[in-house]
Amino acid sequence: VYCWAHLRRGFWRALHTDKDLATEALSSISKLFELERQCLLIAMPERTTWCAERARPLLELFDAWITLQKVRQDIGEPLQKAIGYYLNQRDGLRRFLDDGRLPIHNNGSEGQLRSLAQGRDNWRYFLNRTGLNWYTTFRSLIASCHLHGINPQTYLEETLRLAPHWPATQMLQLSPKYRPQTRAALSAAQLDCARSTYLR
């Protein structure tokens, strides 16, 4: 899945050299973002069909615009780069047409990665590879918790208590994605195991 926000950034940079053309591209892209906001109000699987039916005509117009501009010799380098980015990533930028769960951007992922970049001086060095592997595992779980609207501390506390007593072949059920369903199906004994001692 490629990112329309990245593509939009490329055309934004082209505003100072090719204002009119860059504005046309930004206008087209903004319509896709507006369409995505509307799609979020529709339940799956209808969302996929609804979004695809409305997005395809917009994408066809954008493709036609790109075809006209890519052969021009009088456009500036920033606009050329943005057009090149689009042509190189075209298939990935259309993945959302096949699955309405997929966003047209990866801003959520970048937001989670930003905390790594901002704090890397605090955790740049690890004593060994095992420490690094554990760190990346926990960072991934924390990011998944944020994605699914789960409190990471509560999730990790309960999961670490349950994991030793959980079937190894069913560990995926403990992932953030499936936590609501899994927690609702826990027995009284499992719930007691998951609860923190200071919450009893």
Salt bridges, closest charged atoms under 4 A:
GLU34 OE1 - ARG37 NH2 2.91
GLU36 OE1 - HIS105 NE2 3.50
GLU53 OE1 - ARG54 NH1 3.72
ASP63 OD2 - ARG90 NH2 2.68
ASP63 OD2 - ARG94 NH2 2.83
ASP74 OD2 - ARG72 NH2 2.95
GLU77 OE2 - LYS81 NZ 3.57
ASP91 OD1 - ARG90 NH1 3.93
ASP99 OD2 - ARG101 NH2 2.64
GLU110 OE2 - HIS6 NE2 2.92
ASP121 OD1 - ARG124 NH2 2.60
GLU158 OE1 - ARG179 NH2 2.68
GLU158 OE1 - ARG183 NE 2.83
ASP192 OD1 - ARG200 NE 3.70
